[in-house]
Amino acid sequence: MTAAAGKSVSQLEDALAYLPRKPLVGYRRGQVIYDDQNSSNGLSLVMEGRVKVTRTPREGSQFVTGIFYTDEFFGAGSLLGEHKTAGEQAMALETTTLMSWPRVEIQGHIERQPRLGVALIQMLARRCMDFEERLHSLAFDQTTVRLADSLLRLARHGTRESDGAVSIPPLTHQLLSEYVGTTREIVTTQMNQWRRQGFVRYSRRAMEIYPEALNELLRISKA
């Protein structure tokens, strides 16, 4: 039995284990990685920094579909080739370094390494489940609940501090409003209230989130 065949069905595959290393490409803060005018380089991996992916409907405000951190893939829409959905944009939130693989190359690697296909399916399935949770919250939850859920989701990428806070890179209120699906003014009002209550702390250098306090707030709000 091969090592791959002996894997537990519950074990998640690591796509990077089946992909060759590629040259690194750097982007400055605010630089567009791809949009309708600039073609995507393919499936990309964040090596350093953060990337914001947004979608803008034909009529409507911009909505943040994902914020991707180090060791996370984005740009899966490029695997659809010409059928990629229009209106998507990826932008570097800070100085960012990426590694990318074109669609044709990904297909060739999957033919030689079928486990790569499994890894990508698992990754996309997790993304779909996460997005379904966000859509459900957008449809049924109050803004306060959506904002708290979003902060807790983003805190997964942070570093736990000695006082129990989780420190993450700074996020503007405008970015949070686009992620949550509300206005910047509403986010600012709520964040200021939570800062006074000690649920969050933030500055231009970092944002500190207290997960236990926000989880208790959600428990009460959803009771």
Contacts in CASP RR format, 6 or more apart in sequence:
PFRMAT RR
TARGET T0000
AUTHOR 0000-0000-0000
METHOD contacts of the structure
MODEL  1
MTAAAGKSVSQLEDALAYLPRKPLVGYRRGQVIYDDQNSSNGLSLVMEGR
VKVTRTPREGSQFVTGIFYTDEFFGAGSLLGEHKTAGEQAMALETTTLMS
WPRVEIQGHIERQPRLGVALIQMLARRCMDFEERLHSLAFDQTTVRLADS
LLRLARHGTRESDGAVSIPPLTHQLLSEYVGTTREIVTTQMNQWRRQGFV
RYSRRAMEIYPEALNELLRISKA
4 115 0 8 1.000
7 13 0 8 1.000
12 119 0 8 1.000
12 122 0 8 1.000
13 115 0 8 1.000
13 116 0 8 1.000
13 118 0 8 1.000
13 119 0 8 1.000
13 122 0 8 1.000
14 119 0 8 1.000
15 73 0 8 1.000
15 116 0 8 1.000
15 117 0 8 1.000
15 119 0 8 1.000
15 120 0 8 1.000
15 123 0 8 1.000
16 45 0 8 1.000
17 119 0 8 1.000
18 109 0 8 1.000
18 113 0 8 1.000
18 115 0 8 1.000
18 116 0 8 1.000
18 119 0 8 1.000
19 101 0 8 1.000
19 109 0 8 1.000
19 116 0 8 1.000
20 109 0 8 1.000
21 99 0 8 1.000
22 99 0 8 1.000
22 100 0 8 1.000
22 101 0 8 1.000
23 99 0 8 1.000
24 47 0 8 1.000
24 97 0 8 1.000
24 98 0 8 1.000
24 99 0 8 1.000
25 41 0 8 1.000
25 97 0 8 1.000
25 98 0 8 1.000
25 99 0 8 1.000
25 100 0 8 1.000
26 95 0 8 1.000
26 96 0 8 1.000
26 97 0 8 1.000
26 98 0 8 1.000
27 33 0 8 1.000
27 92 0 8 1.000
27 95 0 8 1.000
27 96 0 8 1.000
27 97 0 8 1.000
27 98 0 8 1.000
28 92 0 8 1.000
28 95 0 8 1.000
29 92 0 8 1.000
29 93 0 8 1.000
29 94 0 8 1.000
29 95 0 8 1.000
29 96 0 8 1.000
30 91 0 8 1.000
30 92 0 8 1.000
30 93 0 8 1.000
31 91 0 8 1.000
31 92 0 8 1.000
32 38 0 8 1.000
32 89 0 8 1.000
32 90 0 8 1.000
32 91 0 8 1.000
33 40 0 8 1.000
33 41 0 8 1.000
33 44 0 8 1.000
33 51 0 8 1.000
33 90 0 8 1.000
33 91 0 8 1.000
33 92 0 8 1.000
33 98 0 8 1.000
34 40 0 8 1.000
34 41 0 8 1.000
34 75 0 8 1.000
34 88 0 8 1.000
34 89 0 8 1.000
34 90 0 8 1.000
35 87 0 8 1.000
35 88 0 8 1.000
35 89 0 8 1.000
35 90 0 8 1.000
36 86 0 8 1.000
36 87 0 8 1.000
36 89 0 8 1.000
40 75 0 8 1.000
40 77 0 8 1.000
40 78 0 8 1.000
40 84 0 8 1.000
40 90 0 8 1.000
41 78 0 8 1.000
41 98 0 8 1.000
41 100 0 8 1.000
41 102 0 8 1.000
42 75 0 8 1.000
42 78 0 8 1.000
42 79 0 8 1.000
42 100 0 8 1.000
42 101 0 8 1.000
42 102 0 8 1.000
42 103 0 8 1.000
42 106 0 8 1.000
43 73 0 8 1.000
43 74 0 8 1.000
43 75 0 8 1.000
43 76 0 8 1.000
43 78 0 8 1.000
43 79 0 8 1.000
43 100 0 8 1.000
43 101 0 8 1.000
43 103 0 8 1.000
43 106 0 8 1.000
44 51 0 8 1.000
44 73 0 8 1.000
44 74 0 8 1.000
44 75 0 8 1.000
44 90 0 8 1.000
44 98 0 8 1.000
44 99 0 8 1.000
44 100 0 8 1.000
44 101 0 8 1.000
45 71 0 8 1.000
45 72 0 8 1.000
45 73 0 8 1.000
45 98 0 8 1.000
45 99 0 8 1.000
45 100 0 8 1.000
46 68 0 8 1.000
46 69 0 8 1.000
46 70 0 8 1.000
46 71 0 8 1.000
46 72 0 8 1.000
46 73 0 8 1.000
46 74 0 8 1.000
46 96 0 8 1.000
46 97 0 8 1.000
46 98 0 8 1.000
47 70 0 8 1.000
47 97 0 8 1.000
47 98 0 8 1.000
47 99 0 8 1.000
48 70 0 8 1.000
48 95 0 8 1.000
48 96 0 8 1.000
48 97 0 8 1.000
49 69 0 8 1.000
49 70 0 8 1.000
49 92 0 8 1.000
49 93 0 8 1.000
49 94 0 8 1.000
49 95 0 8 1.000
49 96 0 8 1.000
49 97 0 8 1.000
50 67 0 8 1.000
50 68 0 8 1.000
50 69 0 8 1.000
50 92 0 8 1.000
50 93 0 8 1.000
50 94 0 8 1.000
50 96 0 8 1.000
50 169 0 8 1.000
51 67 0 8 1.000
51 68 0 8 1.000
51 74 0 8 1.000
51 90 0 8 1.000
51 91 0 8 1.000
51 92 0 8 1.000
51 93 0 8 1.000
51 96 0 8 1.000
51 98 0 8 1.000
52 64 0 8 1.000
52 66 0 8 1.000
52 67 0 8 1.000
52 68 0 8 1.000
52 90 0 8 1.000
52 91 0 8 1.000
52 92 0 8 1.000
52 93 0 8 1.000
52 175 0 8 1.000
53 64 0 8 1.000
53 65 0 8 1.000
53 66 0 8 1.000
53 67 0 8 1.000
53 68 0 8 1.000
53 74 0 8 1.000
53 75 0 8 1.000
53 88 0 8 1.000
53 89 0 8 1.000
53 90 0 8 1.000
54 62 0 8 1.000
54 63 0 8 1.000
54 64 0 8 1.000
54 65 0 8 1.000
54 66 0 8 1.000
54 88 0 8 1.000
54 89 0 8 1.000
54 90 0 8 1.000
54 91 0 8 1.000
54 178 0 8 1.000
55 62 0 8 1.000
55 63 0 8 1.000
55 65 0 8 1.000
55 85 0 8 1.000
55 87 0 8 1.000
55 88 0 8 1.000
55 89 0 8 1.000
56 62 0 8 1.000
56 63 0 8 1.000
56 87 0 8 1.000
56 89 0 8 1.000
57 63 0 8 1.000
61 178 0 8 1.000
62 178 0 8 1.000
63 178 0 8 1.000
63 181 0 8 1.000
64 175 0 8 1.000
64 178 0 8 1.000
64 179 0 8 1.000
65 88 0 8 1.000
65 131 0 8 1.000
66 74 0 8 1.000
66 179 0 8 1.000
67 93 0 8 1.000
67 154 0 8 1.000
67 175 0 8 1.000
67 179 0 8 1.000
68 74 0 8 1.000
69 157 0 8 1.000
73 123 0 8 1.000
74 90 0 8 1.000
75 90 0 8 1.000
76 120 0 8 1.000
76 123 0 8 1.000
76 124 0 8 1.000
76 127 0 8 1.000
77 84 0 8 1.000
77 85 0 8 1.000
77 88 0 8 1.000
78 84 0 8 1.000
78 102 0 8 1.000
78 103 0 8 1.000
79 103 0 8 1.000
79 106 0 8 1.000
79 120 0 8 1.000
81 103 0 8 1.000
93 169 0 8 1.000
93 175 0 8 1.000
94 169 0 8 1.000
101 109 0 8 1.000
106 116 0 8 1.000
106 120 0 8 1.000
109 116 0 8 1.000
110 116 0 8 1.000
110 117 0 8 1.000
110 120 0 8 1.000
130 153 0 8 1.000
133 149 0 8 1.000
134 149 0 8 1.000
134 150 0 8 1.000
137 145 0 8 1.000
137 146 0 8 1.000
137 149 0 8 1.000
138 146 0 8 1.000
138 181 0 8 1.000
141 149 0 8 1.000
142 221 0 8 1.000
143 180 0 8 1.000
143 182 0 8 1.000
143 186 0 8 1.000
143 190 0 8 1.000
144 190 0 8 1.000
144 217 0 8 1.000
144 221 0 8 1.000
145 218 0 8 1.000
145 221 0 8 1.000
145 222 0 8 1.000
146 180 0 8 1.000
146 181 0 8 1.000
146 182 0 8 1.000
147 176 0 8 1.000
147 180 0 8 1.000
147 182 0 8 1.000
147 187 0 8 1.000
147 190 0 8 1.000
147 191 0 8 1.000
148 214 0 8 1.000
148 217 0 8 1.000
148 218 0 8 1.000
148 221 0 8 1.000
149 218 0 8 1.000
150 176 0 8 1.000
150 179 0 8 1.000
150 180 0 8 1.000
151 200 0 8 1.000
151 209 0 8 1.000
151 214 0 8 1.000
152 209 0 8 1.000
152 211 0 8 1.000
152 214 0 8 1.000
152 215 0 8 1.000
152 218 0 8 1.000
154 168 0 8 1.000
154 171 0 8 1.000
154 209 0 8 1.000
155 166 0 8 1.000
155 168 0 8 1.000
155 209 0 8 1.000
155 211 0 8 1.000
157 168 0 8 1.000
158 166 0 8 1.000
158 167 0 8 1.000
158 168 0 8 1.000
159 166 0 8 1.000
159 167 0 8 1.000
159 168 0 8 1.000
160 166 0 8 1.000
160 167 0 8 1.000
161 167 0 8 1.000
161 208 0 8 1.000
164 210 0 8 1.000
164 211 0 8 1.000
164 212 0 8 1.000
165 201 0 8 1.000
165 208 0 8 1.000
165 209 0 8 1.000
165 210 0 8 1.000
166 208 0 8 1.000
166 209 0 8 1.000
166 210 0 8 1.000
166 211 0 8 1.000
167 206 0 8 1.000
167 207 0 8 1.000
167 208 0 8 1.000
167 209 0 8 1.000
168 206 0 8 1.000
168 207 0 8 1.000
168 208 0 8 1.000
168 209 0 8 1.000
169 206 0 8 1.000
169 207 0 8 1.000
170 202 0 8 1.000
170 203 0 8 1.000
170 204 0 8 1.000
170 205 0 8 1.000
170 206 0 8 1.000
170 207 0 8 1.000
171 202 0 8 1.000
171 207 0 8 1.000
173 184 0 8 1.000
173 187 0 8 1.000
173 188 0 8 1.000
173 191 0 8 1.000
174 184 0 8 1.000
176 187 0 8 1.000
176 191 0 8 1.000
177 183 0 8 1.000
177 184 0 8 1.000
177 186 0 8 1.000
177 187 0 8 1.000
180 187 0 8 1.000
191 200 0 8 1.000
191 202 0 8 1.000
194 200 0 8 1.000
195 201 0 8 1.000
195 202 0 8 1.000
197 213 0 8 1.000
198 210 0 8 1.000
198 213 0 8 1.000
199 209 0 8 1.000
199 210 0 8 1.000
199 213 0 8 1.000
199 214 0 8 1.000
199 217 0 8 1.000
200 207 0 8 1.000
200 208 0 8 1.000
200 209 0 8 1.000
200 210 0 8 1.000
201 207 0 8 1.000
201 208 0 8 1.000
202 208 0 8 1.000
END
